[in-house]
Amino acid sequence: MKFNKLNLISFIIEALLTTKALTKANYRPVVIWHGMGDSCCNPQSIGGFVDTLQELLPDTLIYSLNVSDSESEIVERKNSYFGNVNNHVDYVCSRLHEDDLYPQLKDGFNALGFSQGGQFLRAYVERCNDPPVYNLITYGAQHNGVSTIPGCVNDDSNFCARMKFLVSTNVYGSFVQNNIVQAQYFKSIENYDEYLEKSIFLADINNEREIKNPNYKENMLSLNKFVMIKFEDDDMVIPPTSSWFGWIDEFDELIPFNKTDTYKEDWLGLQTMEKQNQLDFINAPGNHMQVDLDFFIENVFHPYLDELIDDGDNSNDDDDDDDDHDDNDTDVEEINKTNKNIKSQNINDYLDSFFIKVQH
């Protein structure tokens, strides 16, 4: 994940902060889910972005997610490759409901998902959504899945060779489905029936199976906006149109999102949301996760995050009766400091040992 023009936008941030200093700012909190190979607080990627966003939204909770209680960066990076995504989503549902976060999130927050974190946050909306998401913003997500392992199209590294081996031999096998994150949103064009039967994650959250979950559609319709951002030169998400909920046929011909069965049958409410002006599609410059901050501020921050709300909209009133949560004020700075307490380690040894175990 690369963030460009950090120095060039400093004057924009300063101008924004000067304006906001004139009044007590009250913004919706932001919850972020990172992408593949990243962690919540890496200063070279998500961590640096969180710091910038914190400057833009002073005194506002910016919470970057982990999917376990570990404070080790290697564990979190490992979790972005290995594990059961359903368990990760369950962890996030529970984490956002805990007493140190829930009081600030209970009146709604903006969710920002990068790459695979986009569809994972959508799963949170569909399956939990308590506390509720206001705007769901996804950057380079794989909403309709991938037809090859992300980042491995023209890559012959040992990692990609091993991942391709797993996909080509047994992508829908129980062990692979329960242990390889990217396999859980892999959609086979040639073996769609097997995908429907054995995919443990994507086929479910996309409501593609014969028996539909009405809660998924209902929760999606509760969003103010569902914002899907696609990178113009994306060569990691294959097909790139998946970021806009599109797909391809067996001849690699593009199927726009409004021509898919998901849209036409309204399995997730996308057709209804479009009619109600709840869907926004944005085309961002650059390759996968090359986030231009000038573009982000103009096209994402201002329209969806930079919204002052009334004091009563996101406050903890003394009259609120919540048996499950303590309504004492939560220290935003303390949460953000704790959220950044991540230790850096090397993941390569773990990757090697895992693939040795898989292939034997």
N, C-alpha and C positions, 0 to 999 in steps of 0.2 A: 504494500500500500504506500503510495507516494503522494505527498502534499506539496504542491508547487506554490511559489510566490509568497512565502511566509513574510518576508521582509516588505514586500510591496503592499501588503494590506494593512500594515501597522497604522498608517494614517487613517484608514477607514475605521479601524477599531477605536482609535483615539477620538475620532469625531463622534462615533456612536456613544461612547462612554461619556463624553462631555454633555451631549444632549440628555442622556438618561440620568445624569447626576442632578438635573433640575427637579426630579421627582423621585419618589420611592418606587422603584421598578418592581413589578410582580409578574413573573412569567411562568408559564407551565414548565415543570421539570422536563428533562430530556433523559431518556434511557437509551443506551447504545449497545448494540450487539456486533462484535467484530467479525471479521471474515476468517477464511482458511489460513492457517499458519501464523495467526496473530494472537495477541492476548489483550486483556482489557486495557493495559496501561503502558505498553511499549512506547517510550518517548520518541522513537523514530517513526511511529505510525499513529495508532489510535490515541496514545497518550498525549502526543503533541497536538493532535486535533482537539482533544478534550480540553487542553489548556487554552487553546484559542477560543473555543466555544464558551469556556467559562469567563473569559474576558468580555465576550460579546453579551453574555447573560449573567451579569454580576449578581451575587447573592441568590443564585438559583441552583438547585440540585442538578448536576450533570453526572449521571451514574452509568459507568461503563461496566458491562456485565462480565463476570466469570460464570462458568457452569459447574463449579465445585467450590468447596470451602478452602481449597489449597491457595497459598500465596506464592506458589512457585510458577514462574513463567513457563518453564518446560512442561509442567502439568497442563496448563491452560492451552499451550500450543498443541500438545499431544491430543487434548480433548477436541481440538478442531479437526483432527484427522481420524481419531479412533474413539469408539464408544457408541452408545445408542442415543440418537438424537431425541427420541421420546423422553428418555431420562433427563437429558439436558433441559428440555422444555419444562418438564415437571419441576426440576430444580429452580428454574427461573420463576415459575409460577409461585412457588413457595417463598423464594427469596424476596420477591417484590411485595409479598404479603406480610413480611416481618415488621416488628414494631419500629425499627430504626428507619424504615423506608415508607411504610404504608401511609402514615399520617400526611406526608408531603405528596404522595402519589394518588391518594384516594379520590381526588376530585378531577383526575385526568392528567395524562402526561403525553408528550410527543415521543414517539418511538422511532429511532433512526438505526436501520440495519444496513451494514456494509457486506456486500457479496452474499455468502450463504447465510449470514446473520439476518438478511432481509426476510427470507422465507421462514427462518426460525422465529422471528418476531411475529410474523403472520400467524404461525402456529400458536403462539402465545395468545394472540387476539382471539382466534377461533376456539381454543380449548379452555382458556381461563378468563382473561380480560377483566380481572379484578386484582388490583386497581385497573381502571379502564384506560385504553389508548385513545387519544384525541385525534392526532394525525399520525398515520403510519407511513413512513418515508423509507423507501428501499433504494439502495445505491448498487446497481450491478448485480441484483439478486438473480436467482435461478428459479423463478416461480413455477415454471412449467417443466422444470428438470433440466438435465443435460444429457446429451447423446454420447459424450465421451468425458473422461476424467478431466476436470478443469486444469488448465495449464499444461496438459500433456499431449496436445495435438502434434506439435513438432519437437517434442522433447524426448530424447532417448536416455535420460539420466536413469540411474538405478531405481530411484523412487518411482518415476513414471513407468519404467519397464515392469516393475512389480505391480503397480496399480493396474496397468493394462492387462497383465496376466490374470489378475483376480477378476476383472470385468469380463474378459473374454471367456473365462472358464466357468465361473460360478457366481455371477454378480447377485443373483437372487437366492443363493444358498443361505441357510439360516445363520451360519457363522459370519459370513461376509456382511449380510444385512444388519446384523446386530453389533458389528465391530468396526466397519468402515463407514465413516460419516458420509463421504461423497457417494457411496453406493446407495445410500438411503434416499437420494434424490436423483438417481440415475433412471432415465426412462428409455427403455428399449423400443425402438421403432419396429423392429422385426418381431419381437416377442411381447407385444402389448398385453396379451392375456396373462402371461406369466407375471408381468409387472403388476397388473391389477391384483393378482392373487397373492403375490409374495412381497411386494414393496411394503416395508413396515412403517414408512413415514409419508412420502410424497403422495402416493395414491390415496392415502387417508385424508391429509389436510387439503388436497385438491377436490375432495368429495367425488372422486371418479368411480368409486365402486357402486354397484347396483343399489345398495341400501345407503341412502344419504343421511348425513347428520344435520338436522335443521338448525342446530345451535351454531354451526360454522357460518352459515349464511346470515343468521340473525346477528351474530357478533360482528361480522364484516360490515353489515349495513349500519351498525351503530357508530362507525367511524365518521369523523367530520370529513377527512380526506384520506384517500389511499393514493400515495404519490409513488410512481414507478420511474426510476431514472436508469436509462440505458446508456452505456458508453459507445460513442460513435465507432471507435476502432477496437472494440473488445475482441480479443482473440483467445480469451480464457474461457468465457461462457460460450459453449457451443450447444445449440445455436444462440447467438446474441439476443434474438427476439424473445427468448425466454424471460429476459428482464422486464419485458412488457406483457408477459403472459401469452406470448405467441408460441408457435411451434413450427416444425417442418414435417413434410410427408416422406414417404419412402424414396422419393426422387430428389430429396433435399430442397423441395420447393417450399417457400415461406407460406405459413398459415397465419395470417394476422389474428390477433387475440379475439376479434369480434367474429371470426369464422370458426373458432374452435368450439367443440361441444360444451366445454366449460362455460363459455359465454352464451351460446345459443340456448342451452338448457338451463342457464342461470343457477348452476350448482352452488356457486359461492356468492351469488348476488351481484356479479360484475355487471351484468346487463342492467339491472335495476340501479346500481350505483352510477353507471354512466348516464342514465336518463335523469338522475337526480344531481348530476354535476359533482359527484363525489370522487371521480377518478381524474388524476392528472398524469400525463405522460411527458417526461422530459428527456431530451437527447443531450447528453453531456459530452464535451470534447475529450479526446484522449483514449488511451487504452484502459484496460481493466484496473480500477482503483487508483488511477492517476487523477486524484481529486484536485481540481484547480480551485483555490479558495476564493478568488474573485468571483468565479462562476457560482460557487456554493453560496456566497453571501447574497448575491443578486437574485439567484433563482431558487434557492432553498431556504436560506436563513430568513430573509425578509418576508417572503410569502407565507411561511409555515411555522417559524419558530419565534420570530420577533413580534409577538403579539402580547401587549399588556392586557392583563385580566383584572377584573374587580377584586378587591381585597377578599371579598366573601367567596370568590370562586375557587380559591385554592388555599384556604386557611383552615385551621383547626379550631372550630367554635367550641366554647365551653359547654354549650347546650347539646352538642352531638352525643348520642348514646351509642357507643361502639364497645360491645362487650369483649371483642377480640383484640382490640388494640389500645395502647396507651396514647392519649392525645397530647402528651407533653411535647413541647417544641423539640424538633430534632436539629442537631447542629450540622448544618450543611457543610461547613468547612471540615469538620471532623470526618464526616462520611467520605468526602472527596479525598482527604488525606489517606484514610484507611484504604480506599479503593485503589490508590496508586502504590500500595506497599507490595510490590511484586519483585521477586528475585529472578535474575536472568541466569539461565542455564542452557546447555546445548542439547538439542533434541535428536541429533543424528544417531546416536547410539541406540536410543529407544526405537527409532524407525527401523534400524537394521534388525534388532532383536525381535521386533514384532513380525516382520515379514519372514524371518527364518521360522518362527513358530507357525505362521499361517501356511507356509508351503510344505510343512512337514506334518 
